[in-house]
Amino acid sequence: MEIAGCTAQRLRLLLEREMPFGKHRGTVIADLPANYLHWFAREGFPRGEIGQLLALMYEIDHNGLRELLAPLRA
C-alpha cells in the first residue's frame, strides 16, 4: 500500500514534531489519539507542514499501519 507523501523523512517527522496548539499541544504527532486525527479529517486539516503531517498520520492510523513507525522509535 502506498500513502501519498509518505517518505522515510516524513515518517521521522511524525515522531519529532509536536502538536503546536489545541487539546494535545506538546504531544508528538505520531502519538495523537485516533479520535483527534479523525476530527481533523472531518473538520479540515490546518495549512502547512503540521496539516500535512496530521493528514499523513490520519491515513496511517485509518489504514491500521501505526506499526510502520515502530522501527523508527527504536
CHARMM-style PDB file with segment names, atoms N, HN, CA, C and O in Angstrom:
ATOM      1  N   MET     1       0.844  -1.179   0.000  1.00  0.00      PROA
ATOM      2  CA  MET     1       0.000   0.000   0.000  1.00  0.00      PROA
ATOM      3  C   MET     1       0.887   1.239   0.000  1.00  0.00      PROA
ATOM      4  O   MET     1       1.877   1.303   0.729  1.00  0.00      PROA
ATOM      5  N   GLU     2       0.538   2.196  -0.798  1.00  0.00      PROA
ATOM      6  HN  GLU     2      -0.266   2.145  -1.391  1.00  0.00      PROA
ATOM      7  CA  GLU     2       1.284   3.449  -0.868  1.00  0.00      PROA
ATOM      8  C   GLU     2       0.406   4.567  -0.345  1.00  0.00      PROA
ATOM      9  O   GLU     2      -0.758   4.695  -0.725  1.00  0.00      PROA
ATOM     10  N   ILE     3       0.980   5.373   0.531  1.00  0.00      PROA
ATOM     11  HN  ILE     3       1.926   5.269   0.840  1.00  0.00      PROA
ATOM     12  CA  ILE     3       0.264   6.524   1.077  1.00  0.00      PROA
ATOM     13  C   ILE     3       0.933   7.771   0.537  1.00  0.00      PROA
ATOM     14  O   ILE     3       2.148   7.934   0.646  1.00  0.00      PROA
ATOM     15  N   ALA     4       0.135   8.649  -0.047  1.00  0.00      PROA
ATOM     16  HN  ALA     4      -0.852   8.517  -0.136  1.00  0.00      PROA
ATOM     17  CA  ALA     4       0.673   9.869  -0.650  1.00  0.00      PROA
ATOM     18  C   ALA     4       1.496  10.663   0.360  1.00  0.00      PROA
ATOM     19  O   ALA     4       1.068  10.870   1.496  1.00  0.00      PROA
ATOM     20  N   GLY     5       2.669  11.100  -0.057  1.00  0.00      PROA
ATOM     21  HN  GLY     5       3.017  10.931  -0.979  1.00  0.00      PROA
ATOM     22  CA  GLY     5       3.511  11.925   0.785  1.00  0.00      PROA
ATOM     23  C   GLY     5       4.282  11.165   1.845  1.00  0.00      PROA
ATOM     24  O   GLY     5       4.909  11.773   2.714  1.00  0.00      PROA
ATOM     25  N   CYS     6       4.242   9.847   1.785  1.00  0.00      PROA
ATOM     26  HN  CYS     6       3.733   9.354   1.080  1.00  0.00      PROA
ATOM     27  CA  CYS     6       4.880   9.025   2.811  1.00  0.00      PROA
ATOM     28  C   CYS     6       6.309   8.675   2.392  1.00  0.00      PROA
ATOM     29  O   CYS     6       6.527   7.826   1.528  1.00  0.00      PROA
ATOM     30  N   THR     7       7.261   9.335   3.013  1.00  0.00      PROA
ATOM     31  HN  THR     7       7.084  10.024   3.715  1.00  0.00      PROA
ATOM     32  CA  THR     7       8.677   9.034   2.795  1.00  0.00      PROA
ATOM     33  C   THR     7       9.293   8.761   4.165  1.00  0.00      PROA
ATOM     34  O   THR     7       8.683   9.049   5.194  1.00  0.00      PROA
ATOM     35  N   ALA     8      10.490   8.210   4.173  1.00  0.00      PROA
ATOM     36  HN  ALA     8      10.986   7.976   3.337  1.00  0.00      PROA
ATOM     37  CA  ALA     8      11.166   7.942   5.445  1.00  0.00      PROA
ATOM     38  C   ALA     8      11.329   9.234   6.245  1.00  0.00      PROA
ATOM     39  O   ALA     8      11.163   9.243   7.465  1.00  0.00      PROA
ATOM     40  N   GLN     9      11.652  10.310   5.557  1.00  0.00      PROA
ATOM     41  HN  GLN     9      11.787  10.303   4.566  1.00  0.00      PROA
ATOM     42  CA  GLN     9      11.823  11.594   6.240  1.00  0.00      PROA
ATOM     43  C   GLN     9      10.512  12.054   6.861  1.00  0.00      PROA
ATOM     44  O   GLN     9      10.500  12.527   7.997  1.00  0.00      PROA
ATOM     45  N   ARG    10       9.414  11.924   6.135  1.00  0.00      PROA
ATOM     46  HN  ARG    10       9.424  11.540   5.212  1.00  0.00      PROA
ATOM     47  CA  ARG    10       8.102  12.338   6.662  1.00  0.00      PROA
ATOM     48  C   ARG    10       7.709  11.470   7.851  1.00  0.00      PROA
ATOM     49  O   ARG    10       7.138  11.970   8.820  1.00  0.00      PROA
ATOM     50  N   LEU    11       8.009  10.175   7.787  1.00  0.00      PROA
ATOM     51  HN  LEU    11       8.473   9.769   6.999  1.00  0.00      PROA
ATOM     52  CA  LEU    11       7.704   9.295   8.908  1.00  0.00      PROA
ATOM     53  C   LEU    11       8.489   9.706  10.147  1.00  0.00      PROA
ATOM     54  O   LEU    11       7.957   9.698  11.257  1.00  0.00      PROA
ATOM     55  N   ARG    12       9.749  10.065   9.958  1.00  0.00      PROA
ATOM     56  HN  ARG    12      10.182  10.072   9.057  1.00  0.00      PROA
ATOM     57  CA  ARG    12      10.561  10.534  11.094  1.00  0.00      PROA
ATOM     58  C   ARG    12       9.977  11.818  11.689  1.00  0.00      PROA
ATOM     59  O   ARG    12       9.971  12.000  12.907  1.00  0.00      PROA
ATOM     60  N   LEU    13       9.493  12.694  10.827  1.00  0.00      PROA
ATOM     61  HN  LEU    13       9.499  12.545   9.838  1.00  0.00      PROA
ATOM     62  CA  LEU    13       8.898  13.944  11.313  1.00  0.00      PROA
ATOM     63  C   LEU    13       7.668  13.685  12.192  1.00  0.00      PROA
ATOM     64  O   LEU    13       7.387  14.450  13.115  1.00  0.00      PROA
ATOM     65  N   LEU    14       6.946  12.610  11.901  1.00  0.00      PROA
ATOM     66  HN  LEU    14       7.175  11.988  11.152  1.00  0.00      PROA
ATOM     67  CA  LEU    14       5.786  12.273  12.726  1.00  0.00      PROA
ATOM     68  C   LEU    14       6.201  11.980  14.166  1.00  0.00      PROA
ATOM     69  O   LEU    14       5.426  12.181  15.100  1.00  0.00      PROA
ATOM     70  N   LEU    15       7.430  11.503  14.330  1.00  0.00      PROA
ATOM     71  HN  LEU    15       8.060  11.340  13.570  1.00  0.00      PROA
ATOM     72  CA  LEU    15       7.951  11.174  15.656  1.00  0.00      PROA
ATOM     73  C   LEU    15       8.693  12.336  16.308  1.00  0.00      PROA
ATOM     74  O   LEU    15       9.044  12.264  17.485  1.00  0.00      PROA
ATOM     75  N   GLU    16       8.933  13.402  15.553  1.00  0.00      PROA
ATOM     76  HN  GLU    16       8.648  13.461  14.596  1.00  0.00      PROA
ATOM     77  CA  GLU    16       9.687  14.548  16.069  1.00  0.00      PROA
ATOM     78  C   GLU    16       8.822  15.774  16.312  1.00  0.00      PROA
ATOM     79  O   GLU    16       9.014  16.479  17.302  1.00  0.00      PROA
ATOM     80  N   ARG    17       7.876  16.036  15.427  1.00  0.00      PROA
ATOM     81  HN  ARG    17       7.720  15.463  14.622  1.00  0.00      PROA
ATOM     82  CA  ARG    17       7.067  17.251  15.525  1.00  0.00      PROA
ATOM     83  C   ARG    17       5.990  17.095  16.592  1.00  0.00      PROA
ATOM     84  O   ARG    17       5.311  16.073  16.684  1.00  0.00      PROA
ATOM     85  N   GLU    18       5.862  18.141  17.386  1.00  0.00      PROA
ATOM     86  HN  GLU    18       6.414  18.972  17.311  1.00  0.00      PROA
ATOM     87  CA  GLU    18       4.827  18.163  18.409  1.00  0.00      PROA
ATOM     88  C   GLU    18       3.659  19.017  17.939  1.00  0.00      PROA
ATOM     89  O   GLU    18       3.822  19.958  17.163  1.00  0.00      PROA
ATOM     90  N   MET    19       2.496  18.667  18.424  1.00  0.00      PROA
ATOM     91  HN  MET    19       2.364  17.902  19.054  1.00  0.00      PROA
ATOM     92  CA  MET    19       1.298  19.444  18.138  1.00  0.00      PROA
ATOM     93  C   MET    19       1.484  20.828  18.758  1.00  0.00      PROA
ATOM     94  O   MET    19       1.688  20.935  19.967  1.00  0.00      PROA
ATOM     95  N   PRO    20       1.419  21.893  17.946  1.00  0.00      PROA
ATOM     96  CA  PRO    20       1.712  23.233  18.466  1.00  0.00      PROA
ATOM     97  C   PRO    20       0.527  23.945  19.122  1.00  0.00      PROA
ATOM     98  O   PRO    20       0.691  25.034  19.670  1.00  0.00      PROA
ATOM     99  N   PHE    21      -0.653  23.348  19.073  1.00  0.00      PROA
ATOM    100  HN  PHE    21      -0.787  22.463  18.628  1.00  0.00      PROA
ATOM    101  CA  PHE    21      -1.841  24.019  19.605  1.00  0.00      PROA
ATOM    102  C   PHE    21      -2.890  22.986  20.004  1.00  0.00      PROA
ATOM    103  O   PHE    21      -2.766  21.796  19.712  1.00  0.00      PROA
ATOM    104  N   GLY    22      -3.904  23.467  20.666  1.00  0.00      PROA
ATOM    105  HN  GLY    22      -4.005  24.433  20.903  1.00  0.00      PROA
ATOM    106  CA  GLY    22      -5.072  22.638  20.962  1.00  0.00      PROA
ATOM    107  C   GLY    22      -4.927  21.750  22.185  1.00  0.00      PROA
ATOM    108  O   GLY    22      -3.974  21.859  22.957  1.00  0.00      PROA
ATOM    109  N   LYS    23      -5.888  20.882  22.332  1.00  0.00      PROA
ATOM    110  HN  LYS    23      -6.662  20.793  21.705  1.00  0.00      PROA
ATOM    111  CA  LYS    23      -6.009  19.985  23.469  1.00  0.00      PROA
ATOM    112  C   LYS    23      -4.768  19.126  23.678  1.00  0.00      PROA
ATOM    113  O   LYS    23      -4.404  18.826  24.815  1.00  0.00      PROA
ATOM    114  N   HSD    24      -4.127  18.735  22.600  1.00  0.00      PROA
ATOM    115  HN  HSD    24      -4.423  18.979  21.676  1.00  0.00      PROA
ATOM    116  CA  HSD    24      -2.965  17.841  22.664  1.00  0.00      PROA
ATOM    117  C   HSD    24      -1.654  18.563  22.376  1.00  0.00      PROA
ATOM    118  O   HSD    24      -0.697  17.965  21.884  1.00  0.00      PROA
ATOM    119  N   ARG    25      -1.624  19.846  22.689  1.00  0.00      PROA
ATOM    120  HN  ARG    25      -2.401  20.332  23.089  1.00  0.00      PROA
ATOM    121  CA  ARG    25      -0.407  20.642  22.489  1.00  0.00      PROA
ATOM    122  C   ARG    25       0.768  19.964  23.202  1.00  0.00      PROA
ATOM    123  O   ARG    25       0.663  19.572  24.364  1.00  0.00      PROA
ATOM    124  N   GLY    26       1.896  19.834  22.476  1.00  0.00      PROA
ATOM    125  HN  GLY    26       1.981  20.152  21.532  1.00  0.00      PROA
ATOM    126  CA  GLY    26       3.091  19.222  23.037  1.00  0.00      PROA
ATOM    127  C   GLY    26       3.191  17.724  22.815  1.00  0.00      PROA
ATOM    128  O   GLY    26       4.228  17.124  23.099  1.00  0.00      PROA
ATOM    129  N   THR    27       2.125  17.113  22.310  1.00  0.00      PROA
ATOM    130  HN  THR    27       1.283  17.600  22.080  1.00  0.00      PROA
ATOM    131  CA  THR    27       2.144  15.678  22.010  1.00  0.00      PROA
ATOM    132  C   THR    27       2.749  15.461  20.635  1.00  0.00      PROA
ATOM    133  O   THR    27       2.405  16.159  19.681  1.00  0.00      PROA
ATOM    134  N   VAL    28       3.648  14.497  20.534  1.00  0.00      PROA
ATOM    135  HN  VAL    28       3.927  13.931  21.309  1.00  0.00      PROA
ATOM    136  CA  VAL    28       4.240  14.148  19.243  1.00  0.00      PROA
ATOM    137  C   VAL    28       3.112  13.675  18.324  1.00  0.00      PROA
ATOM    138  O   VAL    28       2.224  12.943  18.759  1.00  0.00      PROA
ATOM    139  N   ILE    29       3.144  14.084  17.076  1.00  0.00      PROA
ATOM    140  HN  ILE    29       3.866  14.679  16.722  1.00  0.00      PROA
ATOM    141  CA  ILE    29       2.055  13.782  16.138  1.00  0.00      PROA
ATOM    142  C   ILE    29       1.785  12.282  16.041  1.00  0.00      PROA
ATOM    143  O   ILE    29       0.628  11.874  15.946  1.00  0.00      PROA
ATOM    144  N   ALA    30       2.818  11.466  16.064  1.00  0.00      PROA
ATOM    145  HN  ALA    30       3.758  11.798  16.141  1.00  0.00      PROA
ATOM    146  CA  ALA    30       2.634  10.018  15.976  1.00  0.00      PROA
ATOM    147  C   ALA    30       1.882   9.450  17.175  1.00  0.00      PROA
ATOM    148  O   ALA    30       1.348   8.343  17.103  1.00  0.00      PROA
ATOM    149  N   ASP    31       1.834  10.201  18.278  1.00  0.00      PROA
ATOM    150  HN  ASP    31       2.267  11.100  18.336  1.00  0.00      PROA
ATOM    151  CA  ASP    31       1.177   9.728  19.492  1.00  0.00      PROA
ATOM    152  C   ASP    31      -0.208  10.327  19.704  1.00  0.00      PROA
ATOM    153  O   ASP    31      -0.833  10.090  20.738  1.00  0.00      PROA
ATOM    154  N   LEU    32      -0.689  11.095  18.742  1.00  0.00      PROA
ATOM    155  HN  LEU    32      -0.181  11.288  17.903  1.00  0.00      PROA
ATOM    156  CA  LEU    32      -2.028  11.674  18.869  1.00  0.00      PROA
ATOM    157  C   LEU    32      -3.083  10.578  18.814  1.00  0.00      PROA
ATOM    158  O   LEU    32      -2.938   9.620  18.055  1.00  0.00      PROA
ATOM    159  N   PRO    33      -4.145  10.707  19.610  1.00  0.00      PROA
ATOM    160  CA  PRO    33      -5.196   9.691  19.584  1.00  0.00      PROA
ATOM    161  C   PRO    33      -5.962   9.702  18.266  1.00  0.00      PROA
ATOM    162  O   PRO    33      -6.098  10.734  17.609  1.00  0.00      PROA
ATOM    163  N   ALA    34      -6.451   8.532  17.905  1.00  0.00      PROA
ATOM    164  HN  ALA    34      -6.340   7.693  18.438  1.00  0.00      PROA
ATOM    165  CA  ALA    34      -7.169   8.365  16.636  1.00  0.00      PROA
ATOM    166  C   ALA    34      -8.366   9.305  16.528  1.00  0.00      PROA
ATOM    167  O   ALA    34      -8.613   9.869  15.462  1.00  0.00      PROA
ATOM    168  N   ASN    35      -9.110   9.479  17.621  1.00  0.00      PROA
ATOM    169  HN  ASN    35      -8.909   9.020  18.486  1.00  0.00      PROA
ATOM    170  CA  ASN    35     -10.313  10.324  17.530  1.00  0.00      PROA
ATOM    171  C   ASN    35      -9.956  11.774  17.206  1.00  0.00      PROA
ATOM    172  O   ASN    35     -10.735  12.470  16.554  1.00  0.00      PROA
ATOM    173  N   TYR    36      -8.791  12.234  17.654  1.00  0.00      PROA
ATOM    174  HN  TYR    36      -8.158  11.669  18.183  1.00  0.00      PROA
ATOM    175  CA  TYR    36      -8.341  13.592  17.345  1.00  0.00      PROA
ATOM    176  C   TYR    36      -7.997  13.706  15.854  1.00  0.00      PROA
ATOM    177  O   TYR    36      -8.345  14.693  15.207  1.00  0.00      PROA
ATOM    178  N   LEU    37      -7.323  12.707  15.324  1.00  0.00      PROA
ATOM    179  HN  LEU    37      -7.040  11.905  15.850  1.00  0.00      PROA
ATOM    180  CA  LEU    37      -6.992  12.687  13.893  1.00  0.00      PROA
ATOM    181  C   LEU    37      -8.260  12.625  13.044  1.00  0.00      PROA
ATOM    182  O   LEU    37      -8.348  13.278  12.004  1.00  0.00      PROA
ATOM    183  N   HSD    38      -9.238  11.841  13.489  1.00  0.00      PROA
ATOM    184  HN  HSD    38      -9.166  11.311  14.334  1.00  0.00      PROA
ATOM    185  CA  HSD    38     -10.496  11.727  12.754  1.00  0.00      PROA
ATOM    186  C   HSD    38     -11.266  13.049  12.786  1.00  0.00      PROA
ATOM    187  O   HSD    38     -11.939  13.402  11.818  1.00  0.00      PROA
ATOM    188  N   TRP    39     -11.165  13.776  13.899  1.00  0.00      PROA
ATOM    189  HN  TRP    39     -10.618  13.489  14.685  1.00  0.00      PROA
ATOM    190  CA  TRP    39     -11.819  15.077  13.984  1.00  0.00      PROA
ATOM    191  C   TRP    39     -11.246  16.020  12.919  1.00  0.00      PROA
ATOM    192  O   TRP    39     -11.995  16.705  12.223  1.00  0.00      PROA
ATOM    193  N   PHE    40      -9.913  16.050  12.797  1.00  0.00      PROA
ATOM    194  HN  PHE    40      -9.304  15.494  13.362  1.00  0.00      PROA
ATOM    195  CA  PHE    40      -9.291  16.892  11.774  1.00  0.00      PROA
ATOM    196  C   PHE    40      -9.721  16.453  10.378  1.00  0.00      PROA
ATOM    197  O   PHE    40      -9.968  17.293   9.512  1.00  0.00      PROA
ATOM    198  N   ALA    41      -9.810  15.155  10.157  1.00  0.00      PROA
ATOM    199  HN  ALA    41      -9.609  14.472  10.860  1.00  0.00      PROA
ATOM    200  CA  ALA    41     -10.225  14.657   8.838  1.00  0.00      PROA
ATOM    201  C   ALA    41     -11.632  15.155   8.496  1.00  0.00      PROA
ATOM    202  O   ALA    41     -11.915  15.471   7.340  1.00  0.00      PROA
ATOM    203  N   ARG    42     -12.500  15.224   9.485  1.00  0.00      PROA
ATOM    204  HN  ARG    42     -12.270  14.968  10.424  1.00  0.00      PROA
ATOM    205  CA  ARG    42     -13.871  15.717   9.252  1.00  0.00      PROA
ATOM    206  C   ARG    42     -13.924  17.232   9.110  1.00  0.00      PROA
ATOM    207  O   ARG    42     -14.621  17.755   8.240  1.00  0.00      PROA
ATOM    208  N   GLU    43     -13.189  17.934   9.963  1.00  0.00      PROA
ATOM    209  HN  GLU    43     -12.623  17.510  10.670  1.00  0.00      PROA
ATOM    210  CA  GLU    43     -13.275  19.394  10.028  1.00  0.00      PROA
ATOM    211  C   GLU    43     -12.307  20.119   9.102  1.00  0.00      PROA
ATOM    212  O   GLU    43     -12.508  21.287   8.769  1.00  0.00      PROA
ATOM    213  N   GLY    44     -11.262  19.419   8.694  1.00  0.00      PROA
ATOM    214  HN  GLY    44     -11.099  18.471   8.965  1.00  0.00      PROA
ATOM    215  CA  GLY    44     -10.250  20.016   7.826  1.00  0.00      PROA
ATOM    216  C   GLY    44      -8.912  20.137   8.532  1.00  0.00      PROA
ATOM    217  O   GLY    44      -8.838  20.568   9.682  1.00  0.00      PROA
ATOM    218  N   PHE    45      -7.873  19.757   7.842  1.00  0.00      PROA
ATOM    219  HN  PHE    45      -7.933  19.407   6.907  1.00  0.00      PROA
ATOM    220  CA  PHE    45      -6.528  19.841   8.391  1.00  0.00      PROA
ATOM    221  C   PHE    45      -6.022  21.272   8.249  1.00  0.00      PROA
ATOM    222  O   PHE    45      -6.358  21.956   7.282  1.00  0.00      PROA
ATOM    223  N   PRO    46      -5.209  21.733   9.214  1.00  0.00      PROA
ATOM    224  CA  PRO    46      -4.634  23.073   9.079  1.00  0.00      PROA
ATOM    225  C   PRO    46      -3.680  23.133   7.889  1.00  0.00      PROA
ATOM    226  O   PRO    46      -3.239  22.102   7.383  1.00  0.00      PROA
ATOM    227  N   ARG    47      -3.374  24.321   7.460  1.00  0.00      PROA
ATOM    228  HN  ARG    47      -3.733  25.159   7.871  1.00  0.00      PROA
ATOM    229  CA  ARG    47      -2.442  24.511   6.345  1.00  0.00      PROA
ATOM    230  C   ARG    47      -1.011  24.292   6.815  1.00  0.00      PROA
ATOM    231  O   ARG    47      -0.715  24.321   8.009  1.00  0.00      PROA
ATOM    232  N   GLY    48      -0.145  24.075   5.854  1.00  0.00      PROA
ATOM    233  HN  GLY    48      -0.385  24.051   4.884  1.00  0.00      PROA
ATOM    234  CA  GLY    48       1.274  23.973   6.152  1.00  0.00      PROA
ATOM    235  C   GLY    48       1.719  22.577   6.549  1.00  0.00      PROA
ATOM    236  O   GLY    48       0.999  21.591   6.396  1.00  0.00      PROA
ATOM    237  N   GLU    49       2.939  22.541   7.068  1.00  0.00      PROA
ATOM    238  HN  GLU    49       3.524  23.342   7.193  1.00  0.00      PROA
ATOM    239  CA  GLU    49       3.559  21.255   7.395  1.00  0.00      PROA
ATOM    240  C   GLU    49       2.768  20.485   8.449  1.00  0.00      PROA
ATOM    241  O   GLU    49       2.597  19.273   8.319  1.00  0.00      PROA
ATOM    242  N   ILE    50       2.288  21.153   9.476  1.00  0.00      PROA
ATOM    243  HN  ILE    50       2.427  22.137   9.582  1.00  0.00      PROA
ATOM    244  CA  ILE    50       1.537  20.457  10.523  1.00  0.00      PROA
ATOM    245  C   ILE    50       0.307  19.782   9.927  1.00  0.00      PROA
ATOM    246  O   ILE    50       0.016  18.629  10.246  1.00  0.00      PROA
ATOM    247  N   GLY    51      -0.404  20.478   9.078  1.00  0.00      PROA
ATOM    248  HN  GLY    51      -0.168  21.415   8.819  1.00  0.00      PROA
ATOM    249  CA  GLY    51      -1.582  19.894   8.432  1.00  0.00      PROA
ATOM    250  C   GLY    51      -1.227  18.694   7.573  1.00  0.00      PROA
ATOM    251  O   GLY    51      -1.943  17.693   7.568  1.00  0.00      PROA
ATOM    252  N   GLN    52      -0.127  18.793   6.850  1.00  0.00      PROA
ATOM    253  HN  GLN    52       0.455  19.606   6.854  1.00  0.00      PROA
ATOM    254  CA  GLN    52       0.312  17.671   6.018  1.00  0.00      PROA
ATOM    255  C   GLN    52       0.677  16.466   6.875  1.00  0.00      PROA
ATOM    256  O   GLN    52       0.341  15.331   6.537  1.00  0.00      PROA
ATOM    257  N   LEU    53       1.367  16.719   7.987  1.00  0.00      PROA
ATOM    258  HN  LEU    53       1.640  17.641   8.262  1.00  0.00      PROA
ATOM    259  CA  LEU    53       1.750  15.617   8.872  1.00  0.00      PROA
ATOM    260  C   LEU    53       0.529  15.008   9.553  1.00  0.00      PROA
ATOM    261  O   LEU    53       0.451  13.790   9.711  1.00  0.00      PROA
ATOM    262  N   LEU    54      -0.416  15.839   9.953  1.00  0.00      PROA
ATOM    263  HN  LEU    54      -0.353  16.829   9.825  1.00  0.00      PROA
ATOM    264  CA  LEU    54      -1.652  15.310  10.546  1.00  0.00      PROA
ATOM    265  C   LEU    54      -2.418  14.451   9.543  1.00  0.00      PROA
ATOM    266  O   LEU    54      -2.944  13.395   9.895  1.00  0.00      PROA
ATOM    267  N   ALA    55      -2.479  14.905   8.300  1.00  0.00      PROA
ATOM    268  HN  ALA    55      -2.052  15.763   8.013  1.00  0.00      PROA
ATOM    269  CA  ALA    55      -3.172  14.137   7.260  1.00  0.00      PROA
ATOM    270  C   ALA    55      -2.463  12.803   7.017  1.00  0.00      PROA
ATOM    271  O   ALA    55      -3.114  11.772   6.851  1.00  0.00      PROA
ATOM    272  N   LEU    56      -1.139  12.825   6.997  1.00  0.00      PROA
ATOM    273  HN  LEU    56      -0.609  13.662   7.132  1.00  0.00      PROA
ATOM    274  CA  LEU    56      -0.379  11.591   6.819  1.00  0.00      PROA
ATOM    275  C   LEU    56      -0.623  10.646   7.991  1.00  0.00      PROA
ATOM    276  O   LEU    56      -0.845   9.452   7.791  1.00  0.00      PROA
ATOM    277  N   MET    57      -0.583  11.176   9.216  1.00  0.00      PROA
ATOM    278  HN  MET    57      -0.402  12.146   9.378  1.00  0.00      PROA
ATOM    279  CA  MET    57      -0.814  10.333  10.383  1.00  0.00      PROA
ATOM    280  C   MET    57      -2.220   9.788  10.390  1.00  0.00      PROA
ATOM    281  O   MET    57      -2.437   8.649  10.804  1.00  0.00      PROA
ATOM    282  N   TYR    58      -3.176  10.570   9.943  1.00  0.00      PROA
ATOM    283  HN  TYR    58      -3.000  11.495   9.606  1.00  0.00      PROA
ATOM    284  CA  TYR    58      -4.555  10.086   9.832  1.00  0.00      PROA
ATOM    285  C   TYR    58      -4.625   8.894   8.875  1.00  0.00      PROA
ATOM    286  O   TYR    58      -5.251   7.883   9.191  1.00  0.00      PROA
ATOM    287  N   GLU    59      -3.992   9.005   7.719  1.00  0.00      PROA
ATOM    288  HN  GLU    59      -3.483   9.827   7.462  1.00  0.00      PROA
ATOM    289  CA  GLU    59      -4.008   7.914   6.742  1.00  0.00      PROA
ATOM    290  C   GLU    59      -3.344   6.660   7.305  1.00  0.00      PROA
ATOM    291  O   GLU    59      -3.830   5.546   7.112  1.00  0.00      PROA
ATOM    292  N   ILE    60      -2.233   6.858   7.998  1.00  0.00      PROA
ATOM    293  HN  ILE    60      -1.837   7.763   8.154  1.00  0.00      PROA
ATOM    294  CA  ILE    60      -1.541   5.719   8.610  1.00  0.00      PROA
ATOM    295  C   ILE    60      -2.452   5.048   9.636  1.00  0.00      PROA
ATOM    296  O   ILE    60      -2.596   3.826   9.641  1.00  0.00      PROA
ATOM    297  N   ASP    61      -3.058   5.847  10.496  1.00  0.00      PROA
ATOM    298  HN  ASP    61      -2.940   6.840  10.492  1.00  0.00      PROA
ATOM    299  CA  ASP    61      -3.944   5.308  11.524  1.00  0.00      PROA
ATOM    300  C   ASP    61      -5.173   4.661  10.909  1.00  0.00      PROA
ATOM    301  O   ASP    61      -5.547   3.547  11.278  1.00  0.00      PROA
ATOM    302  N   HSD    62      -5.792   5.350   9.985  1.00  0.00      PROA
ATOM    303  HN  HSD    62      -5.489   6.255   9.685  1.00  0.00      PROA
ATOM    304  CA  HSD    62      -7.028   4.868   9.352  1.00  0.00      PROA
ATOM    305  C   HSD    62      -6.824   3.515   8.660  1.00  0.00      PROA
ATOM    306  O   HSD    62      -7.734   2.687   8.621  1.00  0.00      PROA
ATOM    307  N   ASN    63      -5.639   3.305   8.125  1.00  0.00      PROA
ATOM    308  HN  ASN    63      -4.899   3.977   8.157  1.00  0.00      PROA
ATOM    309  CA  ASN    63      -5.333   2.053   7.428  1.00  0.00      PROA
ATOM    310  C   ASN    63      -4.666   1.014   8.336  1.00  0.00      PROA
ATOM    311  O   ASN    63      -4.195  -0.018   7.858  1.00  0.00      PROA
ATOM    312  N   GLY    64      -4.627   1.286   9.634  1.00  0.00      PROA
ATOM    313  HN  GLY    64      -5.010   2.124  10.022  1.00  0.00      PROA
ATOM    314  CA  GLY    64      -4.089   0.325  10.586  1.00  0.00      PROA
ATOM    315  C   GLY    64      -2.598   0.084  10.432  1.00  0.00      PROA
ATOM    316  O   GLY    64      -2.123  -1.037  10.614  1.00  0.00      PROA
ATOM    317  N   LEU    65      -1.854   1.139  10.095  1.00  0.00      PROA
ATOM    318  HN  LEU    65      -2.240   2.050   9.947  1.00  0.00      PROA
ATOM    319  CA  LEU    65      -0.426   0.991   9.804  1.00  0.00      PROA
ATOM    320  C   LEU    65       0.476   1.678  10.827  1.00  0.00      PROA
ATOM    321  O   LEU    65       1.626   1.990  10.516  1.00  0.00      PROA
ATOM    322  N   ARG    66      -0.014   1.915  12.023  1.00  0.00      PROA
ATOM    323  HN  ARG    66      -0.947   1.661  12.276  1.00  0.00      PROA
ATOM    324  CA  ARG    66       0.823   2.573  13.037  1.00  0.00      PROA
ATOM    325  C   ARG    66       2.115   1.809  13.309  1.00  0.00      PROA
ATOM    326  O   ARG    66       3.117   2.402  13.710  1.00  0.00      PROA
ATOM    327  N   GLU    67       2.095   0.499  13.092  1.00  0.00      PROA
ATOM    328  HN  GLU    67       1.282   0.017  12.766  1.00  0.00      PROA
ATOM    329  CA  GLU    67       3.301  -0.310  13.334  1.00  0.00      PROA
ATOM    330  C   GLU    67       4.458   0.062  12.404  1.00  0.00      PROA
ATOM    331  O   GLU    67       5.602  -0.307  12.668  1.00  0.00      PROA
ATOM    332  N   LEU    68       4.175   0.787  11.324  1.00  0.00      PROA
ATOM    333  HN  LEU    68       3.246   1.087  11.109  1.00  0.00      PROA
ATOM    334  CA  LEU    68       5.245   1.270  10.446  1.00  0.00      PROA
ATOM    335  C   LEU    68       6.228   2.178  11.193  1.00  0.00      PROA
ATOM    336  O   LEU    68       7.398   2.285  10.824  1.00  0.00      PROA
ATOM    337  N   LEU    69       5.739   2.818  12.230  1.00  0.00      PROA
ATOM    338  HN  LEU    69       4.788   2.731  12.529  1.00  0.00      PROA
ATOM    339  CA  LEU    69       6.568   3.763  12.978  1.00  0.00      PROA
ATOM    340  C   LEU    69       7.431   3.091  14.042  1.00  0.00      PROA
ATOM    341  O   LEU    69       8.369   3.705  14.551  1.00  0.00      PROA
ATOM    342  N   ALA    70       7.129   1.843  14.383  1.00  0.00      PROA
ATOM    343  HN  ALA    70       6.367   1.344  13.969  1.00  0.00      PROA
ATOM    344  CA  ALA    70       7.852   1.148  15.461  1.00  0.00      PROA
ATOM    345  C   ALA    70       9.354   1.087  15.235  1.00  0.00      PROA
ATOM    346  O   ALA    70      10.105   1.379  16.166  1.00  0.00      PROA
ATOM    347  N   PRO    71       9.838   0.719  14.040  1.00  0.00      PROA
ATOM    348  CA  PRO    71      11.301   0.679  13.849  1.00  0.00      PROA
ATOM    349  C   PRO    71      11.964   2.038  13.995  1.00  0.00      PROA
ATOM    350  O   PRO    71      13.131   2.116  14.379  1.00  0.00      PROA
ATOM    351  N   LEU    72      11.245   3.103  13.698  1.00  0.00      PROA
ATOM    352  HN  LEU    72      10.297   3.039  13.386  1.00  0.00      PROA
ATOM    353  CA  LEU    72      11.816   4.434  13.805  1.00  0.00      PROA
ATOM    354  C   LEU    72      11.861   4.924  15.245  1.00  0.00      PROA
ATOM    355  O   LEU    72      12.627   5.833  15.565  1.00  0.00      PROA
ATOM    356  N   ARG    73      11.053   4.337  16.113  1.00  0.00      PROA
ATOM    357  HN  ARG    73      10.431   3.598  15.853  1.00  0.00      PROA
ATOM    358  CA  ARG    73      11.052   4.706  17.518  1.00  0.00      PROA
ATOM    359  C   ARG    73      12.266   4.137  18.247  1.00  0.00      PROA
ATOM    360  O   ARG    73      12.706   4.685  19.258  1.00  0.00      PROA
ATOM    361  N   ALA    74      12.794   3.052  17.733  1.00  0.00      PROA
ATOM    362  HN  ALA    74      12.436   2.607  16.912  1.00  0.00      PROA
ATOM    363  CA  ALA    74      13.932   2.382  18.412  1.00  0.00      PROA
ATOM    364  C   ALA    74      15.217   3.177  18.302  1.00  0.00      PROA
ATOM    365  OT1 ALA    74      16.252   2.752  18.815  1.00  0.00      PROA
TER     366      ALA     74
END
